[in-house]
């Protein structure tokens, strides 16, 4: 961290007579100064002083040892102080992020305010020639009451937006980050006024070491092993989606536009049927947890519902189409009477599901995204829906009538394809840029969404490619396992008690075209990838 340095060069250390000989002894005489205390062999022959002397080499070693101890003490103090300053710096970054979000919201409000006034103004200067001609002929003057009404109308618009923006401005007075920054500054000030006691410094360092050891122990206790079970099923054409039934005994996959039905037992696959009902690539699948039904979405812009007839046969519904571009993602609610679909048309479609009749009924569309909808997730009570639109996410809330309503939109600087709610206050955002290998953690507090930089999950560095589409995040809460595919790797991640996350296993597939899932009981991982062009199943062994 720091390097100790002696101001004098070795050649500066010579006797006062400048005999140009190496110094051997040092006189311990307080009356002498600097070079007068240094004696070479020639000085020693002519030495008349009876003062005590000591070896130059031994003296140099003593000084260096003292300086070494001083350096260690200073470094310990630097580590503690720099650590506190870095924490303060992170708090400032978080404060900046929160302020920018709120200011973006206020700027958006003023833009809407301007638009509303412009629309109102335009509506008041739009006229009929014949109506105005009638007034002119009848010599009708401008109605003073009407003029007052116009003033009242614009005042009403202004008052409404004023109240909305003033309410939002109050948030700047209560940022938690400001309080945290103040606390850190006070703590830093107090620390600076304390005595530099080595014992206290060592105690702080020891506590840090113990905390790190405890955290490492948590990771070790949750370590898992991935054991290859079966890789015998070749498939040269793309499989972009895989799902399992609730028991893990039936697997649905795809081969370009075909649907493939498999038996799955002890990690091994057996193909039982293939169907060709979609006209383009199948991109997403969702399987019922209550019945033997599943739903497929495709690049042909349609959704099909499937129902099992017997052990080998399935029947499909008619294709349902409301999207006008490729479909990316599907999700069922817990009651399985509602399906959410998202696609390249920047929209989310809400459907009523009837698995008994094997049909879907379109309900309405959510159209606030300005980008493609790549993924979404419910909260635990299914009162909140969060959707990912590449450079933005939107929070929707269920209204009084049970209809999804727009609540909040926020831009994310580092784009992503996947997000997932871990709980009601926290969700993951998987970045997709070639230059970034992180999973961001966003937290929801008092209706405000903030990225928690300290909880960012650092992934294996790979600047060779972007992350790819599909392969949704799977979260098994019972086993505290989160399955994420990012670029070349498949990760198993667990959440620690302090709300941070740790990678407990990873698998390098050496390409970024990997599509798969995990059984509902968290026992098996299965995927297809474009490098090896085959299905691979792994057993997840919990140590």
C-alpha positions, 0 to 999 in steps of 0.5 A: 500500500505504502513504501517506506523510504529513507531520504538520504542515499547510501553514498550520503552516509560518510564520515565528516572528514570525507575519507571516502571509506565505508562507515563502520562505527557510530559515536553515541555523543549528543554533542556531535551532529550528523556526519560527525557521528560517523567513523570510517576505519581511518577515523577510528585510528585517530579517534580520541573521543571516549564516548560510547560507540556502536556498529553502523550495520547494527544501527542501520538494522535497528532503524529499519526495524523501527521503521518497518513497525511504524509502517505496519501501524500506519498501514493498519490505520490507512486500511480502516480509514480508507474502508470507511471512506469507500463506504462513504463513497458508495453511499454517495453513489447510491444517493446520486442514483436515487436523486437522478431517478427522482429528478427523471420522474420530475422532468417526466412530470413537467413534460407531461404537464407541458403536453397537457397544456398544449393539448388544452390550448389546441382544443381551445383554438380549434374552431368551426368556420360556420360557428364563427360566421354565425357569431360574426353575423350576430355580432356576438362578443367574447363571453366574459364568463367563457373567458373566466372558464378558460382561466379556471381550466388552465389554473386547475391543470396547473394546480393538479400538477403543482400538487403532484410535483410538490409531493414528490419534491418532499422526498428529497428531504427524507433520503435515507442515503443523506442520513447514512452519509451524515452518519458516515461523516460523523463516524469518520470525524470521531474516528479522526479524533480518537487516539491511534491505539494499536490494540483497537486497530488490531481488534477492528481488523480481527472482527473483519477477519472473523466476519469474512470467515463466517461468511465464507463458512456460509458459502461452504455449507451450501456448496453443491456439485453438478453431476452429469447424468445424460448427454446422449440425446443429440439435436442439431436444430435450435431448442430455445425453451424447456419446461418440466411438469410439477412432478419432474417426470414430463419435459417439454422442449422444442426443435425450431417450430416443433414441440417435443414431449419427453419422459424424464426419469432419474435424469434420463430422457426418452422422447415420446412424441413430436408435434408441428403446430407452430409456423415459426420458432417456439421461443417460450413455454410455461407448464401448469402446476395444477393440471397436465397442460402447458402453453407455448409461444412462438415467433409466428406471433401466436400462443397455443394451449396444450392438454394431455390426453393420455401417456403419449398424446396431447391435443392443442388449441387453436393458435391465439394471436394478439401480438403483432410481432415475436413472442418472448415470454409467458407466465401463469398466475398461481390460480392459473386463470391468467396468462401474461405474455410479452413480445417484440411489439413492446406490449404485454398481453393479459389473457384469461385461461381455461385449461379444462376447455383448453382455451385462452381469451384475450382480456387487455394489453399493457402498452407503456414499454418503449422497448421489446418486453423480454421477461417479467415476474410477479411478487409473492402475493401477485399484487405487483408485476415487474417487467423488463424492457431491455433498457427499462423496467416497469412496475405494475400494480393490481387495481381494485377491479383486479386489472393491472395498472401502470405504476412506475417506470425506470431506466437502467443504464446497463441493459438486460434481458432478464429480471426476477423478484426474489421477494417483495422488496428485492429483484435481480436484473441480469445485464447483457452487455459484452463489457459487463458481467454483473447481476444488479440487485434492486430494492423497493423501499417506500415505493422507490426503487434503488439499485443496491451497489453493495449487493451486486453479484459479480460473475465470471469475466467474459468480454467475448459476447453479449448475454443471450435471450431466453432461459428464464431465471428459476428460483427454488425458495425451499432450497434457496437456489437461484438458477441463472444463465449468463453468457457462457456460464450457468450459475447456481446462486444462493441468498445469504441472511444479510440479503447479499448473494453468493455463487455456489456453483457454475458450469462453463458451456463455452458458448452463449446459446444455452437454453434450459431450466431446472426441475421444480424440486431443484434436483436436476438441471437440463439444457440444450446448447448450440456448441454440442447440439445435444441435451445435457442433464445434471443432478444437483447434489447438495453437500 
